[in-house]
Amino acid sequence: MLRAYDIVVINADAEDEEIRGQRGYIIGEVTTDQIGVFIYDLERVWCLHPSDVKTTGESDDAARRNRGSPIRVNSKGEIIG
């Protein structure tokens, strides 16, 4: 089960070639069809389907401490309520 601040790796078969194999952490609420992932190397947030990532079993505790509560984003990457 994916949760906010879990560190993930983007699957090699992800639709967007630019982020394949990249590491990041989940920045917001996980839904059945969407998650927001902050990609470390690109310093950007991407909206993905949960099946596009694999958890590493690690959590980004520094991000949790520095960012506060998880945020929700829509499919365009915009922060929502």
Secondary structure, 3 states (H helix, E strand, C coil): CCCCCEEEEECCCCCCHHHCCCEEEECECCCCCCEEEEECCCCEEEEECHHHEEEEEEECHHHHHHHCCCEEECCCCCEEC
